[in-house]
Amino acid sequence: MSLDTLILHNTLLQEQANTAGQSDCALVLMGGGARTAYQVGVLKAVGAMLAAQPPASAPAAQGGFPFQCLFGTSAGALNASYLASIATQGLPALAQLATFWSGLRSERVYRLEAPGWVRANRVVAGLTLARQVRRHHALLDTLPLVDTLHRAIDLQGLERALEQRLIHVLGVTASSYTTGEHWTFCQTRPEHPVQPWHRPGRRAAFQPITIEHLMASSAIPFLFPAVPLWVDGHKEHFGDGSMRQLSPLSPAIQFGARRILVIGVGQPQRAGLAARSAGEPTAGTIAGHAMASVFHDTLQADVEQAQRVSQTLARLPPALAAALPYRPVDVLAIQPSFSLDELAHKHIGELPAQTRNTLAGLGALDTTRGAAGSAAALASYLLFEPGFVNALIELGEHDAWRRKDELLRFFGTDITPLAGAAVP
């Protein structure tokens, strides 16, 4: 969370809160390819928790949709958009997201045309990928994902949810290859008071969210092709929103959310697999490390910044704190308690044969030379298969239930900041 968000804009938040509501709750979903199925498990558990609570104990448990502001990055943008499009269902929407993911397969996300024997020849594997790049400007063809999203996400349902004020905004982030700027595209409820912002390196545009926005946000660099979008009257090409995302919590703060639930897919135990490896890093090791840096490090840094700001404000004299133009904001961050690389390693065999054999032929998916970590790190972003997806959902549910008390307090009526919460 950048200091300009905290200092320059919060003078407006109190006025916006009077219009947007005093208890707006934001959901922020980070990216990570297939790994974002973890978010599905967390949200499924949240829905079950709230549904089981007496309405008097938690207003969010009355069956309505619990989030008024939804922001997503990369595959997290797909999850946020899917939820926004069925927000009229209320709490059952959270479980419906799990049903959608359970029906996914890699073939419904991407396609790699390669002969089955490509693994035996590194030259052929290289030529196969070169042909893919010439044809699709990336290693993988994502037309299957376009079709999947058109079938799954009801954009008219999103408009209905906004018109009925069940939600106030859906925000999708993407990074411009053309200018290097990081954009948040927002579709808001009618007459919402928040205006687009422009800060160094990051901007917001208010326009209807389309499937093209979702494809742009989830265009993993090198793997998925860039997507053209129109901004400021001209066309720019965009890739994964996780790139250059310095302040993932900022859009939620801009919209005056009083509470922010952020779900990442970071990885706490990479050392477990790394210890089994020997020798120089493989291409898969380097690719996995680069992916981890793109998708996860910015969230951790932003949450830590929010915690430092919170601690600083907590030390101010009460009279001075009351005079400042800041409002309490609860930030609750949830990330996996178990290494997703290690989990992916158990399911590498589920990758489509063409993808598995081609990457193995290039040495980027090595499972035979003590390079389990390299194979798992790269595969974890591409494993849209039932075994891995269901394992991630189960882990997300497990982690959420372990933090049941925190989550119920987060959705309750008490908005006193939680320990470590940001208070801009």
Summary of the structure (lengths in Angstrom):
residues: 424
radius of gyration: 21.3
end to end distance: 9.6
largest distance: 72.7
contacts: 1548
relative contact order: 0.18
helix: 49%
strand: 13%
